Amino acid sequence: MTTELIVQTTSLPSVMEELRERAGEYVKNAHSKNTQRAYKTDWEHFETWCLSHDRTCFPADVFETIVPYLTAHAGALKVSTLLRRLTAIRVIHRARGTKLDTSDERFRVFWQGLRNKHRVRPTKKAPLMSPDLRRAIQALPPTLQGHRDRALLLIGFAAGLRRSELAGLWAAQDAEAPGWIEETSDGLVVQLASSKTNQAGEEEIIGVPFGKDETVCPVRAYRAWLAISGIATGPVFRPISRHGKMASAAITGAGVALVVKRVVGNMALAEGLTLDKALSLASTYSGHSLRSGLATSAAKNRAPGHAIQRQLRHKSFATTLEYIRIGSLFEGNAASFALE
């Protein structure tokens, strides 16, 4: 009996340590992996600066450490980056059981002044509108890469996907898949296991219908891509080398953005633009251009606002309204009545 009690007692610390580690994993999972990586990088930057300037990074004093740190990097880094760094410092303090209190009026005045001084108007990338998407699709060659690009662009546009969501799609449901595609008689069903605004993993289902024009139909383009690539499981969209060899891993979000830029640039070249002008045009687009292109094109064609919101999965209709405003900029414009 005594021996058993000793064994149980000595094992308690190791059990509690294991439980603490598991609890720490749950805390980490409160944020997406991308957010975790960003916070880790931001904290390491802050920690390195503190070491080189003889400051204590934890627990950090708001006016002795945080304010000098932000001031040292103001102007060199964007305000949005500084805000993310500040958020990361707060999160790590909270995870370690200490609150970093920045509610002091002096800090709020400092932060507002920094934002006012270094505020930079964000440069929005152009939406890939449906007529431009059609021209870009029609300029694609009938190669392995051309088939992939056609399916990628059309599905990304029609489903209103973020570039990371598009890159994470698999051809069949799998426990490791961030999302997958299912074929039905009505079209494609895109299912997302998680997304930027859905960290809890609640079910998100998006319908992608057949296109009226077969040349720009996302369903037919998807089927053609699977047929020519031989993909049955695993990532749908994969890198393809300049020699036409397809990788087994998924394309990245950055890779999606490069596809959009390259396809737009090649379309511009095919239509007679010089190389410099084609490159300049391509630089105005990004991976987000597919998602914003769907919303703006739908608004321009007078789609109901709730339908746009549902397809984009916006939590707030105010976000959707911005796309509707841009898409209907010339619809019912007061100037057109005044200039009659």
C-alpha angles and dihedrals in degrees: 000000000000092000092051091051092051092050092049093047095049091049094055097082092052091048092050091047090053090049091050090052091050091048089051090055090054090052090052091051090061085082130049119257091252090053091047091053092048092050091048091052092046093049092049089052091051092045092051092050091050092051092050093048098041094247129141111244095190121067088013122202111229097221100029096047116004098050094047090046094052092043092051091057101035110120094015091066128040118257088242090056092049090050091052090049090051090048091050091051090050093048094050092047090051092047089054092051100259128109118222101213113207095160093104111121091230091059092045090053090048093050093047091051092049091051093048093048098047103028111138121192106242116244108233118212118234119261114242098237120209096254090051091045090053092052091047092050093049091053093058117109121237092251131120089263092045092055091048093049092048093053093042095051096044096046092043089051099041095045094042091230129177112239093251091051091050092048091049098056118121128199092236137020114277135164089241095047118108086203141344143199127239125192120225135170089259097049138278126333114208113200121192119200091194139352143179093280095032109061092150092068096240114169114274117184125182126188121218111192129203114274119242089227111059092208092064100030112132093204095053091042090053093049091048091051093051091047096051096039097043091225113158102153137015128035115359098208117047136170116269120203123227086257091059097254115144121218124224096227125079124267113253129241088252088052090056090054091051091052091054092048094045095048092049091047093050091048090053091050091049089053092055105265118143119253093254093051092045091052091046091052093047091053091063090066132072141170089280089060090083094055095042090043092059093048096045094043092048091049091048089053089050099251112171112268093233090055091054091047091050094050093048092041093226113176091208126045088214088074091051091049091064090062091044090051092053094042094050096039093126098032110107090350111180091224092061089059094043093051097051 
